[in-house]
Amino acid sequence: MTKARSLSDFIESDGSVTLVDNQKIKVGTGNDLEIYHDGSNSYITESNATGNLFIKGTHIYLQNSSGQDALNLINGNVFLKSGGATKLQTTSTGVSVTGTITASGLVYPSSDGTNGQVLTTDGSGNLSFSTISGYTDSDVETYISNGTATPVFSNTEISGTIKLDGNYPTGTENVALGNGALSNLTSGVRNTAIGEIAGQNITEAGEATLVGRQAGANLTTGNSNTFIGGRAGLTATTGTENTAVGQASLFSMTTGSSNTALGRGALLSNTSASNNTAVGRNSLNANTTGASNTAVGESALVSNTTASNNAAFGQDALTKNTVGHSNTGIGLAALEENTTADANTGIGFKALNKNTTADYNTAVGYSALKVNTTGTQNTVVGALAGDSITTGGNNTIMGFNAGGQFDTGSGNTCFGKEAGMSIAGSNGQNNTAVGVNALRSSHAFFSNTAVGENCLTASTTHGATAYGSNTCSANTTGENNNGFGYFTLNTVTTGSNNVAFGTVAGRYITTGANNVCVGVGSANSLTTGSNNIIIGNGADSDGSSLSGQILLSCASGNTKGTNTGFIQPAGSGGVYQGNNSSSWLTTSDERIKKNIEDNTTGLDVINQIRVRNFEYRTEDEITEVPTSAAIKKEGLQLGVIAQEIETILPEVIKQESTGVKSVNPDNLTWYLVNAVKELSSQVDELKQEIQILKGE
């Protein structure tokens, strides 16, 4: 007897279940589902004839032995494939087939046919492409008009008048499609009307193109109009050469001519005005009688009513303009708030955006003159240039952010990146700034002139003039300073009334005032000293804080100290008067003198003065006073020693701020006069004694 086998007898060591041919896996009470292999083929069988076999899954793939899809069920759709490519697919709306269908009883043509052919059958299931032929134009017209004929179309050109609602318009070369279209036409020619009552009232007008319900419905005799869109050009009557594209465009126009409207509501209210161009939704929407306006962009010139000669390009450009004329706004929201102002030009994003009633402004650049309201006659070029001006007028500004904080100041001229950027307040007037950062931080003051990069960049005062790169660049509250040349008066801060001409002239003056420096590098040691006049290339002060000096030098010389004057020719040259005199005149009028009395100082002091021969020390040999005191003169000299004569006549000695002692010879001259007078008296006495001795 054969022993019964358990399930474990079929399980291999790797967990596989092995059945030999024709051994079956049976499932169900009646063994309804069978899975087996018969030696050649594999089977999944529902053996119960009344039962169904269900295979469920979101995605089900049936493949051949090489793993290529043959049938897919994906998300409820069936894909039949050949060679892996889908040939038939079910969809929610039907079946999509790729390739050629071969059906029993029908034979389809093997080629695509030619243009204009149709698919026909011979009645036996054979399909082919054929060319329609045999009918005349009148047959076609009859068919199109009332549908009574069964036409076979030809390639013959159709001419004459066509109307597709059962009525023929009179005139020639007219086309009408729609109930009431061109229904009153009498003699008009070459009109095309498509849409309910399009061109309904045209009688004699010609060459009109009307597309849309009620398009040009009231047009009568106006020629060459093009209205496309529902109610486009609805009320136009006799106006000519108008073009309207968009619902309700040129809706209210009656007699206006040569208008162009593109966009819904464009030139909606225009009545009799001519030569307007509107492109964009609601552009020139409220215009009634304003002529020769151009609006391009949504809502451009949307509020314009009677004003003429305006041009707006960009969304919301000149959107609030009502009666202001001759304005040009180019850019998003350019001149957006303008209402009644005339002759303004705004080019750039929000250029002149807040301008309302001010005239004759020109703004070119991103946000240029953005918040100007009533300031007039401003000219601004550059991104953010003059973007804070509100009521200031007569300003000319060019450069990125130039005049960026102007508000109410007027009469300013700024050229260069951020030139005059911070001029502000009603006192910020009549300034001129030319160059990058020129007058960049000036606040609320007037009449400054800065020409050159970084000139007067920190100035907060008025009346300063700076020409040259970095001239007066540190000036803060110093007033009426004038610098001409590269880096002149470069570090002056609070010093006022300084004048410097020449490269780096007066460069280090800070708080010193009332100085005049002329020449390249002149007064370069001066900082806090005041009331100096220093002229000459390289001419310099002998100290930083010395005042009251005058130096005229062509030898890069130095001053002689506070309250001194010095003229220095080159080398050992002399100084000459025009009259070739060796002395200078002195004022000596009795009418300006008082306490007049005789002076008797004379021979006794003159006799004590020692006249010396000497030589001047060189700079290297001077140790007790500044080396700038050196006298550049060689050879044996004749004169006095100040320290020696000081013990006799201290009043003729002056010690300068440098410590050097000088001799004023004026008094010596008069003491010599007294000495001569004394000698003369003595000579007279001696003459008398001699005469007595001679017995004369």
C-alpha positions as CSV (number, residue, x, y, z in Angstrom):
1,M,0.0,0.0,0.0
2,T,1.3,3.5,-1.0
3,K,1.8,5.7,1.9
4,A,-0.1,9.1,1.7
5,R,2.2,12.0,1.2
6,S,2.1,15.2,3.3
7,L,2.7,18.8,2.1
8,S,6.1,18.7,3.6
9,D,7.1,16.1,1.0
10,F,6.8,18.7,-1.8
11,I,8.7,21.5,-0.1
12,E,12.3,21.8,-1.1
13,S,15.2,23.0,1.2
14,D,15.0,26.5,-0.3
15,G,11.3,26.7,0.5
16,S,10.1,26.0,-3.0
17,V,7.1,23.8,-3.7
18,T,7.7,21.3,-6.4
19,L,5.0,19.4,-8.3
20,V,5.6,17.1,-11.2
21,D,3.6,17.3,-14.5
22,N,-0.1,16.9,-14.2
23,Q,0.0,17.3,-10.4
24,K,-2.4,20.1,-9.5
25,I,-2.8,22.7,-6.9
26,K,-6.5,22.7,-6.1
27,V,-8.4,25.4,-4.2
28,G,-12.0,25.5,-3.1
29,T,-14.5,23.1,-1.6
30,G,-15.2,21.6,-5.0
31,N,-11.5,22.0,-6.1
32,D,-12.8,24.7,-8.5
33,L,-9.5,26.5,-9.0
34,E,-6.7,24.4,-10.5
35,I,-3.0,25.4,-11.2
36,Y,-0.8,22.9,-13.0
37,H,1.6,22.0,-15.9
38,D,0.8,19.2,-18.3
39,G,4.4,18.8,-19.6
40,S,3.9,21.3,-22.4
41,N,1.7,24.1,-21.1
42,S,0.8,25.8,-17.9
43,Y,-2.8,26.3,-16.8
44,I,-4.8,28.4,-14.3
45,T,-8.3,27.0,-14.6
46,E,-11.7,27.7,-13.1
47,S,-13.1,24.1,-13.4
48,N,-16.6,25.1,-12.2
49,A,-18.4,26.2,-15.4
50,T,-20.7,28.5,-13.5
51,G,-17.9,30.4,-11.6
52,N,-15.8,33.4,-12.7
53,L,-12.1,33.8,-12.6
54,F,-11.0,37.2,-11.1
55,I,-7.5,38.7,-11.3
56,K,-7.4,42.0,-9.4
57,G,-4.8,44.7,-9.0
58,T,-4.3,48.4,-9.7
59,H,-1.7,47.6,-12.3
60,I,-1.8,44.2,-14.1
61,Y,0.7,43.2,-16.7
62,L,0.6,40.1,-19.0
63,Q,4.0,39.5,-20.6
64,N,5.6,37.1,-23.0
65,S,8.4,34.8,-22.0
66,S,10.9,37.6,-22.8
67,G,9.2,40.0,-20.4
68,Q,7.6,42.2,-23.0
69,D,4.2,43.6,-22.2
70,A,1.3,42.2,-24.3
71,L,-1.7,43.3,-22.2
72,N,-1.8,45.9,-19.4
73,L,-4.7,46.9,-17.1
74,I,-3.7,50.2,-15.5
75,N,-6.1,52.3,-13.4
76,G,-9.1,50.8,-15.2
77,N,-7.8,51.3,-18.7
78,V,-6.8,48.5,-21.1
79,F,-3.6,48.7,-23.2
80,L,-3.1,46.2,-26.0
81,K,0.4,46.1,-27.2
82,S,2.5,44.7,-30.0
83,G,6.2,44.4,-29.7
84,G,5.9,46.5,-26.5
85,A,4.2,49.4,-28.3
86,T,0.6,50.3,-27.5
87,K,-1.8,49.8,-30.4
88,L,-5.2,50.1,-28.7
89,Q,-6.0,52.0,-25.5
90,T,-9.3,52.5,-23.8
91,T,-10.0,56.0,-22.3
92,S,-12.7,57.7,-20.4
93,T,-14.1,59.0,-23.7
94,G,-13.6,56.0,-26.0
95,V,-10.8,54.1,-27.7
96,S,-7.6,55.4,-29.1
97,V,-6.0,53.3,-31.9
98,T,-2.5,53.7,-33.2
99,G,-1.8,52.2,-36.7
100,T,-4.0,50.7,-39.4
101,I,-7.4,49.1,-38.7
102,T,-8.3,46.1,-40.9
103,A,-12.0,45.2,-40.6
104,S,-13.9,42.3,-42.2
105,G,-16.1,43.6,-45.0
106,L,-14.3,47.1,-45.3
107,V,-11.3,47.8,-47.4
108,Y,-9.5,51.1,-46.5
109,P,-7.2,53.0,-48.9
110,S,-3.5,52.4,-48.6
111,S,-2.6,56.1,-49.2
112,D,-3.5,59.4,-47.6
113,G,-5.0,61.0,-50.7
114,T,-4.5,64.6,-51.7
115,N,-5.6,68.0,-50.4
116,G,-9.3,68.6,-50.8
117,Q,-10.3,64.9,-51.4
118,V,-13.0,63.1,-49.4
119,L,-13.4,59.4,-48.4
120,T,-16.1,57.6,-50.5
121,T,-17.4,54.0,-50.8
122,D,-18.5,52.0,-53.8
123,G,-21.3,50.3,-51.8
124,S,-19.4,47.0,-51.4
125,G,-17.2,48.0,-48.5
126,N,-14.4,49.4,-50.6
127,L,-13.3,52.9,-49.4
128,S,-11.2,55.4,-51.5
129,F,-10.3,59.1,-51.6
130,S,-12.1,61.1,-54.4
131,T,-12.2,64.6,-55.7
132,I,-15.6,66.5,-55.7
133,S,-16.5,68.0,-59.1
134,G,-19.3,69.1,-61.2
135,Y,-21.2,72.1,-59.5
136,T,-21.1,75.8,-60.5
137,D,-20.8,78.9,-58.3
138,S,-24.6,79.4,-58.5
139,D,-25.1,75.9,-57.1
140,V,-22.8,76.7,-54.3
141,E,-24.5,80.0,-53.5
142,T,-27.9,78.4,-53.5
143,Y,-26.7,75.7,-51.2
144,I,-25.0,78.1,-48.8
145,S,-28.0,80.4,-48.8
146,N,-30.9,78.0,-48.2
147,G,-29.6,74.5,-48.0
148,T,-31.9,73.2,-50.8
149,A,-29.3,71.8,-53.1
150,T,-27.0,68.8,-52.7
151,P,-23.8,70.3,-54.1
152,V,-20.6,68.6,-55.3
153,F,-18.0,71.4,-54.7
154,S,-15.6,72.6,-57.3
155,N,-12.4,74.5,-57.1
156,T,-14.1,77.4,-59.0
157,E,-13.5,80.8,-57.3
158,I,-16.7,82.3,-55.9
159,S,-17.3,86.0,-56.6
160,G,-20.1,88.5,-56.0
161,T,-22.1,88.9,-52.8
162,I,-22.5,86.2,-50.1
163,K,-24.9,86.4,-47.2
164,L,-25.4,83.5,-44.9
165,D,-28.7,84.3,-43.1
166,G,-31.1,84.0,-46.1
167,N,-30.9,87.6,-47.4
168,Y,-28.6,89.0,-50.0
169,P,-27.3,92.5,-49.5
170,T,-27.1,94.8,-52.4
171,G,-23.9,96.3,-53.6
172,T,-20.9,94.2,-54.7
173,E,-18.2,92.2,-53.1
174,N,-19.8,92.3,-49.7
175,V,-19.8,89.4,-47.2
176,A,-22.4,89.2,-44.4
177,L,-22.7,86.4,-41.8
178,G,-25.1,86.8,-39.0
179,N,-28.7,87.8,-38.3
180,G,-29.2,91.4,-39.6
181,A,-25.7,91.8,-40.7
182,L,-25.4,94.4,-43.5
183,S,-29.2,94.3,-43.7
184,N,-29.6,97.9,-44.9
185,L,-26.8,98.0,-47.3
186,T,-27.6,99.9,-50.5
187,S,-24.5,100.8,-52.5
188,G,-21.6,100.1,-50.2
189,V,-18.9,97.8,-51.6
190,R,-16.3,95.5,-50.3
191,N,-17.8,95.3,-46.8
192,T,-17.4,92.2,-44.5
193,A,-19.7,91.9,-41.6
194,I,-19.7,88.8,-39.3
195,G,-22.0,88.7,-36.3
196,E,-25.5,89.6,-35.2
197,I,-26.5,93.0,-36.7
198,A,-22.9,93.7,-37.5
199,G,-22.9,96.7,-39.8
200,Q,-26.7,96.7,-39.8
201,N,-27.2,100.4,-40.7
202,I,-24.5,100.7,-43.4
203,T,-26.0,102.1,-46.5
204,E,-23.2,103.5,-48.6
205,A,-20.1,102.9,-46.5
206,G,-17.4,100.8,-48.2
207,E,-14.4,98.6,-47.2
208,A,-15.6,98.0,-43.7
209,T,-14.5,94.9,-41.8
210,L,-16.9,94.2,-38.9
211,V,-16.5,91.1,-36.8
212,G,-18.6,90.6,-33.6
213,R,-22.1,91.0,-32.3
214,Q,-23.2,94.6,-32.9
215,A,-19.8,95.5,-34.3
216,G,-20.3,98.8,-36.2
217,A,-24.0,98.4,-35.9
218,N,-24.7,102.1,-36.4
219,L,-22.2,102.8,-39.1
220,T,-23.8,104.5,-42.1
221,T,-21.5,106.1,-44.6
222,G,-18.1,106.0,-42.8
223,N,-15.6,104.2,-45.0
224,S,-12.6,102.0,-44.3
225,N,-13.4,101.1,-40.7
226,T,-12.3,97.9,-39.0
227,F,-14.2,96.9,-35.9
228,I,-13.5,93.5,-34.3
229,G,-15.2,92.5,-31.1
230,G,-18.6,92.5,-29.5
231,R,-20.0,96.1,-29.8
232,A,-16.8,97.4,-31.1
233,G,-17.5,100.7,-32.8
234,L,-21.1,100.3,-31.9
235,T,-22.1,104.0,-32.2
236,A,-19.8,105.0,-35.1
237,T,-21.8,106.6,-37.9
238,T,-19.8,108.6,-40.4
239,G,-16.3,108.4,-39.0
240,T,-13.7,106.9,-41.3
241,E,-10.5,104.9,-41.2
242,N,-11.0,103.8,-37.6
243,T,-9.6,100.5,-36.2
244,A,-11.1,98.9,-33.1
245,V,-10.2,95.4,-31.8
246,G,-11.7,94.2,-28.5
247,Q,-15.0,94.1,-26.8
248,A,-16.6,97.6,-26.6
249,S,-13.5,99.3,-28.1
250,L,-14.4,102.6,-29.7
251,F,-17.9,101.9,-28.2
252,S,-19.1,105.5,-28.1
253,M,-17.4,107.0,-31.2
254,T,-19.7,108.7,-33.7
255,T,-17.9,110.9,-36.2
256,G,-14.2,110.6,-35.1
257,S,-11.8,109.4,-37.7
258,S,-8.4,107.7,-37.9
259,N,-8.5,106.2,-34.4
260,T,-7.0,102.9,-33.5
261,A,-8.2,101.0,-30.4
262,L,-6.9,97.6,-29.5
263,G,-8.1,96.0,-26.2
264,R,-11.4,95.6,-24.3
265,G,-12.8,99.1,-23.6
266,A,-10.0,100.9,-25.4
267,L,-11.3,104.4,-26.4
268,L,-14.6,103.3,-25.0
269,S,-16.0,106.9,-24.5
270,N,-14.4,108.5,-27.6
271,T,-17.0,110.4,-29.5
272,S,-15.8,112.8,-32.2
273,A,-12.1,113.0,-31.5
274,S,-9.7,111.8,-34.2
275,N,-6.2,110.4,-34.5
276,N,-6.1,108.6,-31.2
277,T,-4.2,105.3,-30.7
278,A,-5.1,103.1,-27.7
279,V,-3.6,99.7,-27.2
280,G,-4.5,97.8,-24.1
281,R,-7.5,97.0,-21.9
282,N,-9.3,100.3,-20.9
283,S,-6.6,102.5,-22.5
284,L,-8.0,106.0,-23.2
285,N,-11.2,104.6,-21.8
286,A,-12.8,107.9,-20.8
287,N,-11.5,110.0,-23.7
288,T,-14.3,111.9,-25.3
289,T,-13.0,114.7,-27.5
290,G,-9.2,114.6,-26.9
291,A,-7.3,114.1,-30.1
292,S,-3.9,112.8,-31.2
293,N,-3.4,110.8,-28.0
294,T,-1.4,107.6,-28.0
295,A,-1.9,105.1,-25.1
296,V,-0.2,101.7,-25.0
297,G,-0.8,99.5,-22.0
298,E,-3.6,98.5,-19.7
299,S,-5.4,101.6,-18.3
300,A,-3.0,103.9,-20.0
301,L,-4.6,107.4,-20.2
302,V,-7.7,105.7,-18.8
303,S,-9.1,108.9,-17.3
304,N,-8.2,111.3,-20.2
305,T,-11.3,113.2,-21.4
306,T,-10.6,116.2,-23.5
307,A,-6.8,116.6,-23.4
308,S,-4.9,116.1,-26.6
309,N,-1.3,115.2,-27.8
310,N,-0.5,112.9,-24.9
311,A,1.5,109.7,-25.2
312,A,1.4,107.0,-22.6
313,F,3.3,103.7,-23.0
314,G,3.0,101.2,-20.1
315,Q,0.4,99.9,-17.7
316,D,-1.2,102.8,-15.7
317,A,0.9,105.4,-17.5
318,L,-0.9,108.8,-17.3
319,T,-3.8,106.8,-15.9
320,K,-5.4,109.8,-14.0
321,N,-4.7,112.4,-16.6
322,T,-8.0,114.3,-17.5
323,V,-7.3,117.6,-19.3
324,G,-3.5,117.8,-19.1
325,H,-2.1,117.9,-22.7
326,S,1.2,117.3,-24.4
327,N,2.4,114.8,-21.8
328,T,4.6,111.8,-22.5
329,G,4.7,108.9,-20.1
330,I,6.7,105.8,-20.9
331,G,6.9,103.0,-18.4
332,L,4.8,101.3,-15.7
333,A,2.8,104.0,-13.8
334,A,4.8,106.8,-15.5
335,L,3.0,110.1,-14.7
336,E,0.3,108.0,-13.1
337,E,-1.1,110.7,-10.9
338,N,-0.9,113.5,-13.5
339,T,-4.3,115.2,-13.8
340,T,-4.2,118.7,-15.4
341,A,-0.5,119.3,-15.8
342,D,0.9,119.9,-19.3
343,A,4.1,119.2,-21.3
344,N,5.6,116.7,-18.9
345,T,7.8,113.8,-20.0
346,G,8.3,110.8,-17.8
347,I,10.3,107.8,-19.1
348,G,10.9,104.9,-16.8
349,F,9.2,102.8,-14.1
350,K,7.1,105.3,-12.0
351,A,8.9,108.3,-13.5
352,L,7.0,111.4,-12.4
353,N,4.5,109.0,-10.8
354,K,3.0,111.5,-8.3
355,N,3.1,114.6,-10.5
356,T,-0.4,116.2,-10.4
357,T,-0.5,119.8,-11.7
358,A,3.1,120.8,-12.3
359,D,4.2,121.6,-15.9
360,Y,7.3,121.2,-18.0
361,N,9.0,118.5,-16.1
362,T,11.2,115.9,-17.8
363,A,12.2,112.7,-16.0
364,V,14.1,109.8,-17.6
365,G,15.0,106.7,-15.5
366,Y,13.7,104.3,-12.9
367,S,11.6,106.2,-10.3
368,A,13.0,109.6,-11.6
369,L,11.1,112.5,-10.0
370,K,8.8,109.8,-8.6
371,V,7.1,111.9,-5.9
372,N,7.1,115.3,-7.5
373,T,3.7,116.9,-7.1
374,T,3.8,120.6,-8.0
375,G,7.5,121.3,-8.8
376,T,7.8,122.7,-12.3
377,Q,10.5,122.8,-15.0
378,N,12.6,120.1,-13.5
379,T,14.8,118.0,-15.8
380,V,16.0,114.7,-14.4
381,V,17.9,111.8,-16.0
382,G,19.0,108.7,-14.2
383,A,17.6,105.9,-12.0
384,L,16.3,107.3,-8.7
385,A,17.4,110.8,-9.8
386,G,15.5,113.5,-8.0
387,D,13.2,110.8,-6.6
388,S,12.4,112.8,-3.5
389,I,11.6,116.1,-5.1
390,T,8.0,117.2,-4.2
391,T,7.6,120.9,-4.9
392,G,11.1,122.0,-5.9
393,G,11.4,123.5,-9.4
394,N,13.9,124.5,-12.0
395,N,16.3,121.6,-11.0
396,T,18.5,119.9,-13.6
397,I,19.7,116.5,-12.5
398,M,21.6,113.7,-14.3
399,G,23.1,110.5,-12.8
400,F,22.1,107.6,-10.7
401,N,20.5,108.8,-7.5
402,A,21.7,112.3,-8.2
403,G,19.7,114.8,-6.1
404,G,18.2,111.8,-4.4
405,Q,17.0,113.7,-1.3
406,F,15.9,116.9,-3.0
407,D,12.4,117.8,-1.8
408,T,11.5,121.5,-1.9
409,G,14.8,123.1,-3.1
410,S,14.9,124.8,-6.5
411,G,17.4,125.9,-9.0
412,N,19.9,123.1,-8.4
413,T,22.0,121.5,-11.1
414,C,23.5,118.1,-10.4
415,F,25.4,115.9,-12.8
416,G,27.0,112.6,-11.8
417,K,26.3,109.5,-9.6
418,E,24.8,110.7,-6.3
419,A,25.8,114.2,-7.1
420,G,23.9,116.6,-4.7
421,M,22.2,113.5,-3.4
422,S,21.4,114.9,0.1
423,I,20.5,118.5,-0.7
424,A,17.3,119.0,1.2
425,G,14.9,121.6,2.5
426,S,13.6,124.8,1.1
427,N,17.0,126.4,1.6
428,G,18.7,123.9,-0.6
429,Q,18.7,126.1,-3.6
430,N,20.8,127.3,-6.5
431,N,23.5,124.6,-5.9
432,T,25.6,123.2,-8.7
433,A,27.1,119.7,-8.4
434,V,29.0,118.0,-11.2
435,G,30.9,114.8,-10.6
436,V,30.4,111.5,-8.7
437,N,29.4,112.3,-5.1
438,A,29.8,116.0,-5.6
439,L,27.8,117.9,-2.9
440,R,26.6,114.5,-1.8
441,S,25.8,115.4,1.8
442,S,24.8,119.1,1.7
443,H,21.8,119.9,3.8
444,A,19.4,122.8,3.5
445,F,21.9,125.4,2.2
446,F,22.3,127.3,-1.0
447,S,24.6,128.7,-3.7
448,N,27.3,126.0,-3.5
449,T,29.2,125.0,-6.6
450,A,31.0,121.6,-6.7
451,V,32.6,120.4,-10.0
452,G,34.6,117.2,-9.7
453,E,34.5,113.8,-8.0
454,N,33.8,114.0,-4.2
455,C,33.8,117.8,-4.2
456,L,32.1,119.2,-1.1
457,T,30.8,115.7,-0.2
458,A,30.3,116.6,3.4
459,S,29.3,120.2,3.1
460,T,26.3,121.5,5.1
461,T,26.8,125.2,4.5
462,H,26.4,127.7,1.7
463,G,28.5,129.8,-0.7
464,A,31.3,127.3,-1.2
465,T,32.9,126.7,-4.6
466,A,35.0,123.7,-5.4
467,Y,36.5,122.7,-8.8
468,G,38.6,119.6,-9.0
469,S,38.5,116.0,-7.7
470,N,38.2,115.8,-3.9
471,T,38.3,119.6,-3.6
472,C,36.8,120.7,-0.2
473,S,35.6,117.1,0.3
474,A,35.7,117.4,4.1
475,N,34.1,120.8,4.3
476,T,31.2,120.6,6.8
477,T,30.1,124.1,8.1
478,G,32.9,126.2,6.6
479,E,31.3,129.0,4.5
480,N,32.3,130.7,1.3
481,N,35.4,128.5,0.7
482,N,36.7,128.4,-2.8
483,G,38.9,125.6,-4.0
484,F,40.2,125.3,-7.6
485,G,42.3,122.2,-8.4
486,Y,42.8,118.6,-7.5
487,F,42.6,118.1,-3.7
488,T,42.6,121.8,-3.0
489,L,41.3,122.6,0.5
490,N,40.8,118.9,0.8
491,T,40.6,118.7,4.7
492,V,39.0,122.1,5.5
493,T,36.1,121.4,7.9
494,T,34.8,124.5,9.7
495,G,37.2,127.2,8.3
496,S,35.5,129.8,6.2
497,N,36.4,132.3,3.4
498,N,39.4,130.4,2.2
499,V,40.5,130.6,-1.4
500,A,42.9,128.0,-3.0
501,F,44.1,127.8,-6.6
502,G,46.3,125.0,-7.8
503,T,46.7,121.2,-7.3
504,V,46.7,120.4,-3.6
505,A,46.8,124.1,-2.6
506,G,45.8,124.6,1.0
507,R,45.2,120.8,1.2
508,Y,45.7,120.5,5.0
509,I,43.8,123.6,6.2
510,T,41.1,122.5,8.6
511,T,39.7,125.3,10.7
512,G,41.9,128.2,9.4
513,A,39.9,131.0,7.8
514,N,40.4,133.9,5.3
515,N,43.5,132.3,3.7
516,V,44.5,132.8,0.1
517,C,46.7,130.1,-1.4
518,V,47.8,130.2,-5.0
519,G,50.1,127.7,-6.7
520,V,50.6,124.0,-6.8
521,G,51.2,122.7,-3.3
522,S,51.0,126.2,-1.8
523,A,50.4,126.5,2.0
524,N,50.7,122.8,2.5
525,S,51.9,123.1,6.1
526,L,49.0,125.4,7.1
527,T,46.2,123.9,9.2
528,T,44.6,126.3,11.7
529,G,46.3,129.5,10.7
530,S,44.1,132.3,9.3
531,N,44.4,135.5,7.2
532,N,47.4,134.4,5.2
533,I,48.2,135.1,1.6
534,I,50.6,132.6,0.2
535,I,51.4,132.7,-3.5
536,G,53.7,130.5,-5.5
537,N,54.3,126.9,-6.4
538,G,55.4,125.2,-3.2
539,A,55.2,128.5,-1.3
540,D,54.5,127.5,2.3
541,S,53.8,128.7,5.8
542,D,56.6,128.4,8.3
543,G,54.1,126.9,10.8
544,S,50.7,125.2,10.8
545,S,48.9,127.7,13.0
546,L,50.6,131.0,11.9
547,S,48.4,133.8,10.8
548,G,48.7,137.2,9.1
549,Q,51.5,136.1,6.7
550,I,52.1,137.3,3.2
551,L,54.5,135.4,0.9
552,L,55.1,135.9,-2.7
553,S,57.7,133.4,-3.8
554,C,58.8,131.6,-6.9
555,A,61.4,129.6,-5.1
556,S,59.3,127.3,-2.9
557,G,60.1,129.6,0.0
558,N,58.6,129.9,3.5
559,T,56.9,132.7,5.3
560,K,58.8,134.6,8.0
561,G,56.2,134.1,10.8
562,T,53.0,135.6,12.0
563,N,52.1,139.1,10.7
564,T,55.1,139.2,8.2
565,G,55.4,139.8,4.5
566,F,58.0,138.3,2.3
567,I,58.7,138.6,-1.4
568,Q,61.2,136.0,-2.7
569,P,62.5,136.0,-6.3
570,A,64.4,132.9,-7.5
571,G,68.0,132.7,-6.6
572,S,69.6,136.0,-5.5
573,G,67.3,138.2,-7.6
574,G,66.2,141.5,-6.3
575,V,62.8,143.2,-5.9
576,Y,62.4,146.5,-7.8
577,Q,59.9,149.3,-7.8
578,G,58.6,150.8,-11.0
579,N,60.3,154.1,-10.2
580,N,63.5,152.3,-9.5
581,S,63.6,153.7,-6.0
582,S,65.3,151.8,-3.2
583,S,62.9,153.0,-0.6
584,W,59.1,152.9,-0.1
585,L,56.9,155.9,0.5
586,T,55.4,156.3,4.0
587,T,52.3,158.3,4.9
588,S,53.3,161.4,6.9
589,D,50.5,163.9,6.7
590,E,50.2,166.3,9.7
591,R,46.5,166.0,9.5
592,I,46.5,162.5,10.7
593,K,49.0,162.9,13.5
594,K,48.9,164.2,17.1
595,N,51.1,164.7,20.1
596,I,53.8,166.1,17.8
597,E,57.1,166.9,19.6
598,D,60.9,167.0,18.8
599,N,63.1,163.9,19.1
600,T,66.7,164.4,20.0
601,T,68.1,160.9,19.8
602,G,71.0,161.0,17.5
603,L,74.7,160.9,17.5
604,D,75.1,159.3,20.9
605,V,73.3,156.1,19.9
606,I,74.6,156.1,16.3
607,N,78.1,156.0,17.7
608,Q,77.3,152.9,19.6
609,I,76.1,150.9,16.6
610,R,78.6,148.4,15.3
611,V,78.6,147.9,11.5
612,R,79.7,144.3,10.8
613,N,80.9,142.1,8.0
614,F,79.5,138.6,8.1
615,E,78.2,135.5,6.1
616,Y,74.8,133.8,6.4
617,R,74.7,130.3,7.8
618,T,73.4,127.4,5.7
619,E,70.3,125.5,6.8
620,D,72.6,122.7,8.1
621,E,74.4,125.1,10.3
622,I,71.3,126.6,11.9
623,T,70.4,125.0,15.2
624,E,68.7,127.5,17.5
625,V,65.9,128.7,15.2
626,P,63.9,127.0,12.4
627,T,66.0,126.1,9.4
628,S,63.4,127.9,7.3
629,A,64.9,131.2,8.6
630,A,68.0,130.6,6.6
631,I,68.9,133.3,4.1
632,K,69.9,131.8,0.8
633,K,72.6,134.3,0.0
634,E,76.3,133.6,-0.2
635,G,79.4,135.7,0.2
636,L,80.6,138.5,2.5
637,Q,77.7,140.7,3.7
638,L,77.5,144.1,5.4
639,G,75.1,145.0,8.2
640,V,74.3,144.9,11.9
641,I,73.6,142.2,14.4
642,A,70.1,142.4,15.9
643,Q,71.1,141.3,19.3
644,E,73.9,144.0,19.5
645,I,71.7,146.9,18.3
646,E,68.9,145.7,20.6
647,T,70.9,146.8,23.6
648,I,71.1,150.3,22.2
649,L,67.8,150.8,20.3
650,P,65.4,148.0,21.3
651,E,62.6,149.7,19.5
652,V,64.1,148.9,16.1
653,I,64.2,145.2,16.9
654,K,61.3,142.8,16.3
655,Q,61.3,139.1,17.2
656,E,59.1,137.1,14.8
657,S,56.9,134.1,15.8
658,T,59.7,131.9,14.6
659,G,62.1,133.4,17.2
660,V,64.2,135.2,14.5
661,K,65.0,138.8,15.2
662,S,64.7,141.5,12.6
663,V,65.8,145.1,12.3
664,N,63.4,147.9,11.2
665,P,65.7,150.7,9.9
666,D,63.0,153.4,9.7
667,N,64.0,155.0,13.1
668,L,67.7,154.7,12.3
669,T,67.1,157.0,9.3
670,W,65.7,159.7,11.5
671,Y,68.3,159.1,14.2
672,L,70.9,159.6,11.5
673,V,69.2,162.9,10.6
674,N,69.5,164.0,14.2
675,A,73.2,162.9,14.3
676,V,73.9,164.8,11.1
677,K,72.3,167.9,12.6
678,E,74.4,167.5,15.8
679,L,77.5,167.1,13.7
680,S,76.5,170.1,11.6
681,S,76.1,172.2,14.8
682,Q,79.5,171.0,16.1
683,V,81.1,172.0,12.7
684,D,79.6,175.4,13.0
685,E,81.0,175.8,16.5
686,L,84.4,174.7,15.3
687,K,84.3,177.1,12.4
688,Q,83.6,180.0,14.8
689,E,86.5,178.9,17.1
690,I,88.8,178.7,14.1
691,Q,87.8,182.1,13.0
692,I,88.5,183.4,16.5
693,L,91.8,181.8,16.6
694,K,92.7,183.2,13.2
695,G,91.5,186.6,14.4
696,E,89.1,186.9,11.7
